[in-house]
Amino acid sequence: MQRKLKTLALLLPSVLLLTMQAVNAQSSSPPPATATRPAENMPGQTSVPNDSPPATRTQTTGQTNPDPTVKEMNEDAKRKTEREGK
């Protein structure tokens, strides 16, 4: 009997809290509808097309050859990764 009373005493505040939240949710007004809606008719293209020719495989990115010390450091790191893993 004592155990039932303790359980009831623990559950009663939770039930009351949930009931109050449900009543509050039902009685509060919905938030204002200020969201923008999509246009009925989508506008045409607004950006200016690029007149340059498409890129080719022979075009470079502008990157120059790295410094020999940087190249050596990269190769050392690559060997270390192959040897030990990540």
C-alpha distance (Angstrom), angle and dihedral (degrees) to the residues before:
residue distance angle dihedral
M1 . . .
Q2 3.81 . .
R3 3.78 90.4 .
K4 3.81 92.7 52.2
L5 3.80 91.1 52.6
K6 3.80 91.9 50.9
T7 3.80 91.3 49.5
L8 3.80 91.1 48.0
A9 3.81 91.1 48.1
L10 3.80 90.1 52.4
L11 3.81 96.0 45.6
L12 3.80 98.6 43.6
P13 3.84 97.1 72.0
S14 3.81 90.7 47.4
V15 3.79 92.5 51.8
L16 3.80 91.2 48.1
L17 3.80 91.8 49.2
L18 3.81 92.7 50.0
T19 3.79 91.1 47.6
M20 3.80 92.1 50.6
Q21 3.81 91.1 49.4
A22 3.80 91.5 50.7
V23 3.81 92.0 49.9
N24 3.80 91.0 47.6
A25 3.81 91.7 49.9
Q26 3.80 91.4 51.9
S27 3.79 95.7 46.2
S28 3.82 99.8 44.6
S29 3.78 118.5 93.3
P30 3.81 119.9 -114.1
P31 3.79 118.1 -101.0
P32 3.80 117.3 -93.7
A33 3.79 115.6 -86.6
T34 3.79 100.0 -120.8
A35 3.78 97.9 140.0
T36 3.77 115.9 123.6
R37 3.74 115.8 -114.4
P38 3.80 125.0 -142.4
A39 3.77 116.0 -98.4
E40 3.78 118.5 -97.4
N41 3.81 91.9 -131.9
M42 3.76 116.6 33.6
P43 3.81 114.1 -129.9
G44 3.79 120.0 -115.8
Q45 3.78 124.5 -107.3
T46 3.78 109.4 -51.7
S47 3.80 99.5 -178.1
V48 3.77 124.2 84.2
P49 3.83 113.1 -113.0
N50 3.79 117.5 -117.9
D51 3.82 113.6 -111.1
S52 3.82 95.3 -160.0
P53 3.82 119.6 110.0
P54 3.80 118.8 -104.3
A55 3.78 118.3 -88.4
T56 3.79 119.4 -93.0
R57 3.78 133.1 -153.2
T58 3.79 92.3 -109.5
Q59 3.79 95.6 57.2
T60 3.78 114.2 104.1
T61 3.76 127.4 -135.9
G62 3.79 93.5 -133.7
Q63 3.78 93.7 -107.4
T64 3.80 113.9 142.7
N65 3.77 127.5 -148.4
P66 3.82 111.3 -78.9
D67 3.78 123.7 -112.3
P68 3.85 112.0 -86.9
T69 3.82 91.8 -116.0
V70 3.81 91.2 51.8
K71 3.78 90.1 47.5
E72 3.80 90.4 51.4
M73 3.81 92.1 48.2
N74 3.81 90.4 51.2
E75 3.78 91.9 50.1
D76 3.82 90.9 48.6
A77 3.80 90.4 51.4
K78 3.80 91.0 48.0
R79 3.82 91.6 51.4
K80 3.80 91.0 47.2
T81 3.81 90.9 51.0
E82 3.80 91.6 49.1
R83 3.79 91.1 48.0
E84 3.83 100.8 42.6
G85 3.77 104.9 16.6
K86 3.77 124.6 -132.5
